[in-house]
Amino acid sequence: MVQMENKERDEVDKMKTKFLSMWHNVKYSWALKSKTSFSRNSPVLLLGKCYHFKAEDWTWSEALQLQCLDAETRTTAAAKRLVESLESSLQGTLNRPSNPESSARVPTQAPGPAEEADAHLKEMYHRTLISWFGDNPSAQLGLHRLVHLGLTLGKQAGDWYGPAAVAHILKKAMDEVKDPALTSVTAYVSQDCTVYSADVIDSHRESKDEQPSAGTSDDLYPPQNNPSVSALTLPDSHAVIILIPVRLGGDQTNPEYFNFAKRILSLEYCIGIIGGKPKQACYFVGFQDDSLIYMDPHYCQSFVDVSTSDFPLQSYHCPSPKKMPFTKMDPSCTIGFYSRSVQDYEKISQELSQVLQPSASDKYPAFTIVQGHGRDYDLSASLTPEKREWPFIRDPRRTITTAGGFVLL
């Protein structure tokens, strides 16, 4: 009797959780799962790489083998696998050869020790990357840490975060990381739509403050639970994530910037654009034709404990990214680039100089790249980080909400 009552109570709790998730999905911009259609005749540009449907598959192949977490999708996937199994069984019966000897299969060559070791290392590295964004206070780049750092900018959980505010919070998070594999990466945020090359180069060469010994309370895992960190080869110089807050128009994105956004997303070093549509945050990772391809963070998913060695990966990979016309893109956004070294930054600045060349129709570039340090120009040395972001974030004293903001819950 007690077991039956406990079982019924668990079922009720599961039902409540499901309804609560559905409510949040509706509340925050109707973020429901849907399959996106892509043209098979047009290339897809993702994070600076071009993919053609007819030549390759641009999705992560291992994602097809993952089991879905939510019951609805899991049931659909199970039914699909059953149908595929029946079809393959029927097809095998129809095409079965009459000669039994001819049906013998050629044995496939098993992977060698080197291939297995390489696959194991990649798997550990993959999980280490995901663990940095875990849903717990100790995760170096998790939501808990970002909300905590947002307090320094006067932001509370539930407030709207503009793309520029998010850029400054991400930089602060990168400055305070403790994980050895993350201390080799730093972040740079441009000032007043201007990238100062000397500041970026200094970021490549600067050494962070001495890190505390392993096993402190701020570490993501104790060393024995995170063997992949010791297996990583850390570079001598820092890689730099370059974040550039810009505004591509007034109330709406100026159509003159559509081709600019395409060219930016086509660059090899681009890591996407933090942006969205009015009152809904999105992460733009590419485009096809006249539509942006983006990831939507609003869909509620089950909690994943990343402290375990075999935590599920489903909710960290999107089986069907979404598309949105460029015309719906909010003008306030932050462009991101990843520079591994000073030599990389030189290539980035050269390519960006070509993209930012003024044209007859576009006389005002979205941002500029100049030589020297920001302090050499003394334009905003006395400004606080909050005021440097103007006009990209809302003044907390005003009651009017601006479009294109982020809300961290």
C-alpha positions in Angstrom: 0.0 0.0 0.0 2.8 2.4 0.9 4.6 1.6 -2.4 1.4 2.3 -4.3 1.0 5.7 -2.6 4.6 6.6 -3.3 4.2 5.6 -6.9 1.0 7.7 -7.2 2.7 10.7 -5.6 5.7 10.4 -8.0 3.3 10.3 -11.0 1.6 13.4 -9.7 4.9 15.2 -9.2 6.0 14.3 -12.7 2.7 15.6 -14.1 3.1 18.9 -12.2 6.6 19.3 -13.5 5.5 18.7 -17.0 2.7 21.2 -16.8 5.0 23.7 -15.2 7.5 23.3 -18.0 4.8 23.7 -20.6 3.7 26.9 -18.9 7.2 28.3 -18.9 7.6 27.4 -22.6 4.4 29.4 -23.3 5.3 32.2 -21.0 8.7 32.9 -22.5 8.0 33.6 -26.1 6.1 30.4 -27.0 9.4 28.4 -27.2 8.0 25.1 -28.4 9.9 22.3 -30.2 9.4 22.4 -33.9 11.2 20.9 -36.9 12.7 23.5 -39.2 12.8 23.0 -43.0 16.0 23.8 -44.9 16.5 24.1 -48.6 18.6 21.3 -50.0 19.6 23.5 -53.0 21.2 26.3 -51.0 24.4 26.0 -48.8 24.3 26.5 -45.1 26.8 28.8 -43.4 27.5 27.8 -39.8 30.2 29.5 -37.6 32.2 30.4 -40.7 32.0 27.0 -42.4 30.0 26.3 -45.6 28.0 23.1 -45.8 26.1 21.6 -48.8 23.3 19.1 -48.2 24.1 17.3 -51.4 27.7 16.8 -50.5 27.8 16.2 -46.7 25.7 16.1 -43.6 26.3 19.3 -41.5 24.8 17.8 -38.2 26.7 16.0 -35.5 26.5 12.4 -36.5 26.7 11.0 -32.9 23.6 13.0 -32.0 21.4 10.6 -34.0 22.3 7.9 -31.4 21.3 9.9 -28.4 18.1 9.1 -26.5 15.8 12.1 -25.9 15.0 13.1 -22.4 11.4 14.3 -22.6 8.7 11.6 -22.7 6.9 13.0 -25.8 10.0 13.0 -28.0 11.2 9.8 -26.6 7.9 8.1 -27.5 8.0 9.5 -31.0 11.6 8.4 -31.5 10.8 4.9 -30.2 7.9 4.6 -32.7 10.2 5.8 -35.5 12.8 3.2 -34.6 10.2 0.5 -34.5 8.9 1.4 -38.0 12.5 1.5 -39.3 13.2 -1.9 -37.8 10.1 -3.4 -39.4 10.9 -1.8 -42.8 14.5 -3.1 -42.7 13.4 -6.5 -41.6 10.9 -6.7 -44.5 13.4 -5.3 -46.9 15.9 -7.9 -45.8 13.4 -10.7 -46.3 12.6 -9.6 -49.8 16.2 -9.1 -50.9 17.5 -12.3 -49.2 19.8 -14.2 -51.6 19.0 -17.8 -52.4 22.6 -18.9 -51.9 23.3 -19.0 -48.1 27.1 -18.7 -48.7 26.7 -15.4 -50.6 24.9 -13.9 -47.6 27.9 -14.1 -45.4 28.9 -10.7 -44.2 32.4 -9.3 -44.5 33.7 -8.6 -41.0 34.4 -5.0 -40.3 37.8 -4.0 -38.9 37.6 -3.1 -35.3 39.2 0.2 -34.3 42.7 0.0 -33.0 44.0 1.1 -29.6 45.1 4.5 -30.9 41.7 5.2 -32.4 39.9 4.2 -29.2 42.2 6.4 -27.1 41.6 9.3 -29.4 37.8 8.8 -29.3 38.0 8.5 -25.5 40.0 11.8 -25.2 37.5 13.6 -27.4 34.6 12.3 -25.4 36.2 13.5 -22.1 37.0 16.9 -23.7 33.5 17.2 -25.0 32.0 16.5 -21.5 34.5 18.9 -19.9 33.3 21.7 -22.2 29.7 21.1 -21.4 30.4 20.8 -17.6 31.6 24.5 -17.7 28.0 25.5 -18.4 26.3 23.2 -15.9 23.2 24.2 -14.0 24.8 24.6 -10.6 26.6 27.4 -8.7 30.0 25.9 -9.0 30.0 25.7 -12.9 32.5 28.3 -14.2 30.2 29.6 -16.9 26.8 28.4 -15.7 23.7 30.4 -15.4 24.1 30.7 -11.6 27.6 32.3 -12.0 26.4 34.7 -14.7 23.4 35.9 -12.6 25.7 36.4 -9.6 28.1 38.5 -11.7 25.1 40.4 -13.1 24.6 41.8 -9.6 27.8 43.9 -10.1 26.0 45.7 -13.0 22.9 46.3 -10.9 21.0 43.4 -12.6 18.7 41.1 -10.6 17.6 37.7 -11.6 14.6 38.3 -13.9 15.8 41.7 -15.2 16.3 42.2 -18.9 19.9 41.9 -20.0 21.0 43.6 -23.2 23.6 42.0 -25.5 26.3 44.5 -24.3 25.6 43.7 -20.7 25.9 40.0 -21.4 29.2 40.6 -23.1 30.6 42.4 -20.0 29.3 39.7 -17.7 30.9 37.0 -19.9 34.2 38.8 -19.7 34.0 39.1 -16.0 33.2 35.3 -15.8 36.2 34.5 -17.9 38.4 36.7 -15.7 37.4 34.8 -12.6 37.5 31.2 -13.9 39.5 28.6 -11.9 39.5 25.6 -14.2 43.0 25.1 -15.5 41.7 24.5 -19.1 39.8 27.8 -19.0 42.5 30.0 -17.6 44.2 29.9 -21.0 41.2 31.8 -22.5 40.3 35.4 -21.8 37.7 37.8 -23.2 37.9 41.3 -24.6 34.9 43.6 -25.0 35.2 46.5 -27.4 34.5 50.1 -26.3 32.1 52.4 -28.1 32.0 50.1 -31.2 35.8 50.3 -31.5 38.3 47.4 -31.3 41.7 48.6 -30.1 44.3 46.2 -31.5 46.9 46.8 -28.9 44.5 45.9 -26.1 43.6 42.7 -27.9 47.3 41.8 -28.4 47.9 42.5 -24.7 45.1 40.2 -23.8 46.8 37.5 -25.8 50.1 38.0 -23.9 48.8 38.8 -20.4 49.0 36.2 -17.6 46.1 35.9 -15.3 46.5 36.1 -11.5 47.9 33.1 -9.8 45.2 30.4 -9.6 44.4 28.6 -6.3 45.4 25.1 -5.8 43.2 22.3 -7.1 40.5 21.0 -4.9 39.2 24.3 -3.6 35.5 24.9 -3.2 35.4 27.1 -6.3 36.7 24.2 -8.5 34.2 22.6 -10.8 35.4 19.1 -9.9 38.2 17.6 -7.8 41.1 16.6 -10.1 40.3 12.8 -9.8 36.8 13.4 -11.2 38.0 15.5 -14.2 40.9 13.5 -15.8 40.4 15.3 -19.1 41.8 18.6 -17.8 45.2 17.0 -17.2 45.1 15.5 -20.7 44.6 18.9 -22.3 47.6 20.7 -23.8 47.5 24.3 -22.5 49.1 26.9 -24.8 51.7 29.4 -23.6 49.7 32.4 -24.7 46.1 33.1 -24.1 43.3 32.7 -26.7 41.0 35.7 -26.8 37.2 35.8 -27.3 36.5 39.2 -28.9 33.0 40.5 -28.1 31.8 43.6 -30.0 28.5 45.1 -29.0 26.9 47.0 -31.9 23.6 48.4 -33.0 22.5 47.8 -36.6 19.8 50.4 -36.9 17.3 52.3 -34.9 14.0 50.6 -33.9 14.6 48.0 -36.5 17.7 46.5 -38.2 18.7 48.6 -41.2 18.4 46.4 -44.4 21.8 47.7 -45.4 23.3 45.6 -42.6 21.9 42.3 -43.8 24.8 41.5 -46.2 27.2 42.7 -43.4 25.7 40.2 -41.0 26.1 37.5 -43.7 29.7 38.3 -44.3 30.4 38.3 -40.6 28.8 34.9 -40.1 30.8 33.6 -43.1 34.2 34.4 -41.5 36.2 31.5 -40.2 36.9 33.0 -36.8 33.3 34.1 -36.1 31.6 32.3 -33.1 28.2 33.8 -33.7 26.1 36.7 -32.7 24.3 37.3 -29.4 21.1 38.9 -30.4 17.5 38.0 -31.0 14.1 39.5 -31.9 12.2 42.0 -29.8 12.0 40.7 -26.2 13.4 37.3 -27.1 17.1 36.3 -26.8 18.6 34.2 -29.6 22.1 33.0 -30.5 22.7 33.4 -34.2 25.1 30.8 -35.5 24.7 31.0 -39.3 22.3 31.6 -42.1 20.8 30.1 -45.3 19.7 32.4 -48.1 17.8 35.3 -46.4 17.2 33.5 -43.0 19.3 33.5 -39.9 19.9 30.1 -38.2 19.7 30.4 -34.4 19.5 28.5 -31.1 16.7 29.3 -28.8 17.5 29.1 -25.0 13.9 29.4 -23.8 12.7 25.8 -24.1 12.6 24.2 -20.6 14.5 21.0 -20.2 15.2 18.5 -17.4 18.1 19.2 -15.0 21.4 17.5 -15.8 23.9 16.7 -13.1 27.2 17.3 -14.9 29.2 16.2 -11.9 28.7 12.6 -12.9 31.0 11.0 -15.4 28.3 9.7 -17.8 25.7 12.5 -17.7 23.3 12.6 -20.6 24.2 14.9 -23.5 20.8 15.3 -25.2 19.8 18.7 -23.9 23.1 20.2 -24.9 22.6 19.5 -28.6 19.8 20.8 -30.8 18.4 18.3 -33.2 16.6 21.0 -35.2 17.9 24.6 -35.1 15.5 27.4 -36.0 15.4 29.9 -38.8 14.3 33.5 -38.8 14.2 36.2 -41.5 16.9 38.9 -41.3 14.0 41.4 -41.2 13.0 40.2 -37.8 16.5 40.6 -36.3 16.7 43.1 -33.4 19.3 45.8 -34.2 21.0 45.5 -30.7 23.5 42.6 -30.8 27.0 41.5 -29.8 29.3 39.9 -32.4 31.8 37.3 -31.3 35.2 36.1 -32.7 37.7 33.6 -31.4 41.4 34.4 -31.8 43.8 31.7 -30.8 47.0 33.8 -31.0 48.4 37.1 -32.1 48.9 35.7 -35.6 45.2 34.8 -35.6 44.2 38.3 -34.6 46.2 39.8 -37.4 44.3 37.6 -39.9 41.0 38.5 -38.2 41.7 42.2 -38.4 42.7 42.0 -42.0 39.6 40.1 -43.0 37.4 42.5 -40.9 39.0 45.5 -42.6 37.7 44.2 -45.9 34.2 43.6 -44.5 34.1 47.0 -42.8 35.1 48.9 -46.0 32.5 51.6 -46.6 30.3 51.3 -49.7 28.1 53.6 -51.5 25.0 52.4 -49.7 26.6 51.7 -46.3 28.7 54.7 -45.3 28.8 54.0 -41.6 30.5 50.7 -40.5 28.9 48.8 -37.6 32.3 49.0 -35.8 35.9 50.0 -36.4 39.3 48.6 -35.7 42.1 51.0 -34.7 45.7 50.7 -33.7 46.9 51.4 -30.2 45.2 51.2 -26.8 41.9 52.5 -25.7 43.5 54.7 -23.1 45.5 56.4 -25.8 42.3 57.9 -27.1 41.0 58.8 -23.7 37.4 58.6 -24.9 35.8 56.7 -22.1 38.5 56.2 -19.5 36.3 57.8 -16.8 33.2 55.9 -17.6 31.9 53.0 -15.7 31.2 49.7 -17.5 27.5 50.3 -17.3 27.8 53.7 -19.1 30.2 52.4 -21.7 27.5 50.1 -22.8 25.1 53.0 -23.7 22.9 52.9 -25.8 22.8 49.1 -25.8 21.2 48.5 -22.4 18.2 50.0 -20.6 18.7 52.6 -17.9 17.4 50.9 -14.8 15.8 54.2 -13.7 13.5 54.2 -16.7 10.3 52.2 -16.9 10.3 51.7 -20.7 11.6 48.3 -21.7 13.9 48.1 -24.7 13.7 45.5 -27.4 16.2 42.7 -27.9 17.0 42.1 -24.2 17.8 39.0 -22.3 16.2 37.7 -19.2 18.2 35.4 -16.9 16.0 33.5 -14.5 
